């Protein structure tokens, strides 16, 4: 099926006009933005289902029932009431930030530029489109009796429709904003849930067969051990929930500034705070030790020291970018030099010491060896850094990555004389 066609059938003239009035924009531009947002959200969810965690997260979000087929059917009526619109936009904004963390700002910029509307209007319309998309997916799950893997496969099948139906100038923005260049180029392989994830609650309970209760002190010991286990599990669950809320909270808007900061302009942080250790202090799961500065380069990277000072300054707004020269690669490859490995270790420690921070890695390359292009090389380089940070214990939802080639768009006459970049920038999306 073509999900894009089914979703856009909901964009009737009354729906568009009411949405346009709500965001104070021209109806024609609003229609362009709404259609563009449908394409963008579907593309983002398609990317989300390439990981097992993403598949489970999306399926669970749909099954919670906040957005269902009834919402889709009553969508035009909901837009008649300003209070309902406010509620819908807020719920949608929260949901998209949970499902596509650190992406809301990029989506807003892409759509505002594409439809020539205010960025705030694009973000609000995103909040309205998200319930429509999730409600439609919920309806399909119920009608077609889809499990999580079937839903992921359905979204993966939208790749060809997305390429065929999305205007080229929007497709470029989506590809860069969501970092899905490789998915569009080589296809989408949805992740499969593990056997444990596929078990129903009934099946899970059936795995355990209670043993006869022992008499006397043995029974008391058993109850005591059981109570301790319950308390330990409750504590672990609270810890995981609390950290997940910190990383996935959707209520605050990501900053969009691309201001670059000079290392010398920020007071350096305590170098001991940046020095990586082999202790397993992880955001999620097991950790992999990265080289320390002392073993690889013998000193802390000045740019990362400046970044640390910026993160510890509560008055500095989010959105600033830092060029990290130490994140350097062997020519024409995605293999980090020893200084680069050390810088990744420092960045990992910095992120662990600041567990709320979300970043975007922005890569540029000018030394690709054919047949690989500079765009593809820049993508593989930032993905390499992202993967190493994840292996070291940094939660993957805190790291976005995008490759921009040389930084000069084809056919951009204003770029004449500008240098072809080769660097890695770290943009602080949330601090």
C-alpha positions in Angstrom: 0.0 0.0 0.0 1.0 3.6 -0.5 0.9 5.2 3.0 1.6 8.7 1.6 -1.5 8.7 -0.6 -3.7 7.4 2.3 -2.4 10.1 4.7 -2.7 13.0 2.2 -6.4 12.1 1.6 -7.0 13.6 5.0 -5.8 17.0 3.9 -9.1 18.3 2.7 -9.7 22.0 2.0 -11.4 22.5 5.4 -8.6 20.8 7.3 -5.9 22.9 5.5 -7.8 26.2 5.9 -8.3 25.6 9.7 -4.7 24.6 10.1 -3.6 27.7 8.2 -5.8 29.9 10.4 -4.3 28.3 13.5 -0.7 29.0 12.5 -1.5 32.3 10.8 -0.1 31.3 7.4 -1.2 31.3 3.8 -3.5 28.3 3.1 -1.5 27.3 -0.1 1.8 27.4 1.8 0.2 25.5 4.7 -0.9 22.7 2.3 2.6 22.5 1.0 4.0 22.3 4.5 1.4 19.7 5.7 2.1 17.4 2.7 5.9 17.9 3.2 5.5 17.0 6.9 3.7 13.8 6.0 6.6 12.7 3.8 9.1 13.7 6.4 7.4 12.0 9.4 7.0 8.8 7.4 10.7 8.9 6.4 11.7 9.5 10.0 9.6 6.5 11.2 11.0 4.4 8.4 14.5 5.2 9.7 13.4 4.5 13.3 12.4 0.9 12.5 15.9 0.0 11.3 16.8 -0.7 15.0 15.1 -3.3 17.3 14.6 -0.6 20.0 13.0 1.7 17.4 10.6 -1.0 16.2 9.5 -1.7 19.8 9.3 1.9 20.7 7.1 2.8 17.7 4.8 -0.2 18.2 4.3 0.5 21.9 3.6 4.1 21.2 0.9 3.2 18.7 -0.7 0.6 21.0 -1.1 3.0 23.9 -4.2 4.2 22.2 -3.7 8.0 22.3 -3.9 8.1 18.6 -6.2 5.7 16.8 -8.5 5.3 13.8 -11.2 7.3 15.6 -8.9 10.3 15.8 -8.3 10.1 12.1 -12.0 10.0 11.4 -12.7 13.0 13.6 -9.6 14.9 12.6 -11.5 17.7 10.7 -13.9 18.2 13.6 -11.1 18.4 16.1 -9.6 21.3 14.2 -12.7 23.4 14.7 -12.0 23.8 18.4 -8.9 25.8 19.4 -8.6 23.9 22.7 -8.6 20.6 20.9 -6.0 21.9 18.4 -3.8 23.0 21.3 -4.1 19.6 23.0 -3.5 17.7 19.7 -0.5 19.8 18.8 1.1 19.3 22.2 0.5 15.6 22.2 1.9 15.3 18.7 5.0 17.4 19.6 5.7 15.2 22.6 5.3 12.0 20.5 7.6 13.1 17.7 10.3 14.1 20.1 10.0 10.7 21.8 10.1 8.8 18.6 12.6 11.0 16.7 14.7 12.5 19.4 16.8 15.6 18.5 15.1 15.7 15.1 12.3 18.2 15.6 14.5 21.2 15.0 15.9 19.7 11.8 12.4 18.9 10.6 11.1 22.4 11.4 14.0 24.0 9.5 13.5 21.7 6.5 9.8 22.4 6.2 9.9 26.1 6.9 12.5 26.6 4.1 10.6 24.3 1.8 7.1 25.8 2.2 8.4 29.4 3.0 6.6 29.6 6.3 7.7 30.6 9.8 9.8 28.0 11.7 7.4 28.1 14.6 4.5 27.4 12.3 6.3 24.4 10.8 6.9 23.0 14.3 3.2 23.5 15.2 2.1 21.8 12.0 4.4 18.9 12.8 2.6 18.5 16.1 -0.7 18.2 14.2 0.6 15.9 11.5 2.1 13.4 13.9 -1.2 12.3 15.5 -2.6 11.8 12.0 0.3 9.6 11.0 0.3 7.6 14.2 -3.5 7.3 14.2 -3.4 5.9 10.6 -0.7 3.4 11.6 -2.8 2.3 14.6 -5.8 1.8 12.3 -3.7 -0.4 9.9 -2.3 -2.4 12.9 -5.9 -3.1 14.0 -7.4 -3.8 10.6 -4.5 -5.9 9.2 -3.6 -7.5 12.6 0.0 -6.3 12.2 2.6 -7.2 14.8 5.7 -5.0 15.3 7.8 -6.7 12.6 4.9 -6.4 10.0 4.5 -2.7 10.8 8.3 -2.2 10.4 8.1 -4.0 7.0 5.2 -1.8 5.9 7.2 1.3 6.7 10.2 -0.1 4.9 8.1 -0.6 1.8 7.4 3.1 1.6 10.9 3.9 0.5 10.1 3.7 -3.2 6.9 5.7 -2.8 8.9 8.3 -0.9 11.5 8.7 -3.6 8.9 8.8 -6.4 6.4 11.1 -4.8 8.6 13.6 -2.9 9.6 16.7 -4.8 13.4 16.7 -5.3 14.1 19.9 -3.3 12.2 18.5 -0.4 13.8 15.0 -0.7 17.2 16.6 -0.4 16.2 18.5 2.7 14.7 15.3 4.3 17.8 13.2 3.4 20.1 15.7 5.1 17.9 16.7 8.0 17.1 13.1 9.0 20.4 11.6 7.8 18.8 9.0 5.6 21.0 9.3 2.5 22.1 5.7 2.8 18.6 4.4 3.4 17.3 6.1 0.3 20.3 5.0 -1.8 20.6 1.3 -0.9 17.2 0.5 0.6 15.7 -0.1 4.1 16.2 -3.2 6.1 13.8 -3.2 9.1 15.1 -4.7 12.3 13.5 -7.9 13.7 12.4 -8.0 17.3 14.1 -10.7 19.4 12.2 -13.7 20.6 11.9 -12.2 24.1 10.4 -9.0 22.7 7.8 -11.0 20.7 6.4 -12.9 23.7 3.0 -11.8 24.9 2.5 -11.1 28.6 0.6 -14.4 28.9 3.4 -16.3 27.2 5.9 -14.6 29.5 4.0 -15.7 32.6 3.7 -19.2 31.4 7.4 -19.6 31.3 7.5 -19.6 35.1 6.0 -22.5 37.1 5.6 -21.8 40.8 7.2 -24.4 43.2 5.4 -25.7 46.3 6.0 -23.4 49.3 8.4 -24.7 51.8 7.4 -25.0 55.4 8.8 -23.1 58.4 11.9 -21.0 58.1 12.5 -22.1 54.5 9.3 -20.3 53.5 10.3 -17.1 55.3 13.7 -17.1 53.6 12.1 -17.5 50.2 9.7 -14.6 50.8 12.7 -12.5 52.0 14.7 -13.2 48.9 11.7 -12.5 46.7 11.1 -9.2 48.4 14.7 -8.2 47.8 14.5 -9.1 44.2 11.3 -7.1 43.7 12.9 -4.0 45.4 16.0 -4.4 43.2 14.0 -4.6 40.0 11.8 -1.6 41.1 14.9 0.4 41.7 16.4 -0.5 38.3 13.1 0.2 36.6 13.0 3.7 38.2 16.6 4.4 37.2 15.9 3.5 33.6 12.6 5.4 33.4 14.2 8.5 35.0 17.1 8.5 32.5 14.8 7.8 29.5 12.7 10.8 30.5 15.8 12.9 30.6 16.9 11.9 27.1 13.5 11.7 25.3 11.6 14.6 26.9 9.9 16.4 24.1 8.5 19.6 25.7 11.4 21.9 25.1 12.2 23.0 21.6 15.7 22.3 20.2 17.7 25.4 19.4 18.5 26.1 15.8 21.5 28.4 16.0 24.6 27.3 14.1 26.9 29.7 15.8 30.5 28.4 16.1 32.5 29.1 19.2 36.2 29.8 19.4 38.0 27.6 21.9 39.8 30.5 23.5 36.6 32.3 24.2 35.4 29.8 26.7 37.0 29.1 30.1 38.6 25.7 30.0 37.0 22.9 32.2 38.9 20.9 34.7 41.0 18.5 32.5 40.5 15.7 35.0 36.8 15.9 34.4 37.4 15.1 30.7 39.9 12.3 31.1 38.2 9.0 30.1 38.4 6.0 32.4 37.8 2.3 31.9 35.0 2.3 34.5 31.7 1.1 33.1 29.6 4.3 33.6 27.2 3.8 30.8 24.0 5.4 29.7 22.8 2.1 28.3 24.2 -1.4 28.4 27.8 -2.6 28.4 30.6 -0.3 27.6 33.7 -0.5 25.4 36.8 1.3 26.7 38.1 4.0 24.3 41.7 5.2 24.2 42.5 7.8 26.8 44.1 11.1 26.0 47.2 10.2 27.9 47.8 7.0 25.9 47.0 8.4 22.5 47.9 12.1 22.4 49.1 13.0 25.8 46.8 16.0 26.3 43.2 17.0 26.2 41.8 18.4 23.0 41.5 22.2 23.3 38.2 22.2 21.3 36.7 19.6 23.6 37.9 21.5 26.6 36.1 24.6 25.2 33.0 22.5 24.6 33.1 21.3 28.2 33.3 24.9 29.4 30.3 25.8 27.3 28.3 22.9 28.7 29.0 23.9 32.3 27.9 27.5 31.6 24.2 27.7 32.4 23.8 31.1 30.7 25.1 29.8 27.3 22.2 28.9 25.0 22.0 25.5 23.2 22.6 25.4 19.5 26.3 26.3 19.3 28.7 24.2 17.1 32.3 23.3 17.8 34.8 22.3 15.2 36.9 19.4 16.6 40.2 19.3 14.6 41.3 16.3 16.6 38.6 14.2 15.1 40.8 13.4 12.1 40.8 10.5 9.7 43.3 8.6 7.5 43.1 10.1 4.0 40.1 8.8 1.9 38.9 6.5 4.7 36.7 6.4 7.7 39.5 5.2 10.0 40.3 7.6 12.8 43.9 8.6 13.5 45.2 8.0 17.0 44.4 11.6 17.9 40.9 11.0 16.6 40.4 7.9 18.8 41.5 9.9 21.8 39.1 12.7 21.0 36.2 10.3 20.7 37.2 9.0 24.2 37.2 12.5 25.6 33.8 13.3 23.9 32.4 10.1 25.4 33.4 11.0 28.9 32.1 14.5 28.4 28.7 13.2 27.4 28.5 10.8 30.3 29.3 13.6 32.7 26.5 15.7 31.1 23.7 13.1 30.8 21.0 15.5 29.5 23.1 16.8 26.5 22.1 15.8 23.0 24.5 16.5 20.1 24.6 16.4 16.3 27.8 15.3 14.6 28.2 17.2 11.3 30.8 15.8 8.9 32.5 17.3 5.9 35.0 15.5 3.5 37.0 16.6 0.5 39.4 13.7 0.1 37.2 10.8 -1.1 38.7 8.2 -3.4 36.5 7.3 -6.4 34.1 5.6 -6.8 33.1 6.8 -3.3 32.0 10.5 -3.2 32.7 13.1 -0.6 29.1 13.0 0.6 29.2 9.3 1.2 32.6 9.5 2.9 31.4 12.3 5.2 28.4 10.1 6.2 30.5 7.0 7.0 32.9 9.1 9.1 30.2 10.6 11.4 28.5 7.2 11.6 31.8 5.7 12.7 32.2 8.3 15.5 28.5 7.8 16.5 28.9 4.0 16.7 32.1 4.3 18.8 30.3 6.6 21.2 27.4 4.1 21.5 29.8 1.2 22.1 31.4 3.3 24.9 28.1 3.5 26.7 26.5 6.7 25.4 22.8 6.3 24.7 22.2 6.3 21.0 19.2 8.6 21.1 21.5 11.4 22.4 23.5 11.4 19.1 22.4 12.5 15.7 24.8 12.3 12.8 24.7 13.9 9.3 27.3 14.1 6.5 27.3 17.1 4.2 30.1 16.3 1.7 32.3 19.2 1.0 29.8 21.7 2.4 29.2 23.2 -1.1 25.9 22.3 -2.8 26.0 21.4 -6.5 25.1 24.3 -8.6 25.5 26.8 -5.8 27.1 29.7 -7.6 27.5 31.6 -4.3 30.0 28.9 -3.2 32.6 29.9 -5.8 35.9 30.4 -4.1 34.7 28.8 -0.8 36.9 26.0 0.6 35.9 22.4 0.3 35.6 21.4 4.0 37.2 18.5 5.7 36.2 18.5 9.4 33.9 17.2 12.1 31.6 19.6 14.0 29.7 18.9 17.2 26.5 20.9 17.5 24.8 21.0 20.9 21.1 20.4 20.3 20.1 20.2 24.0 22.1 21.1 27.0 
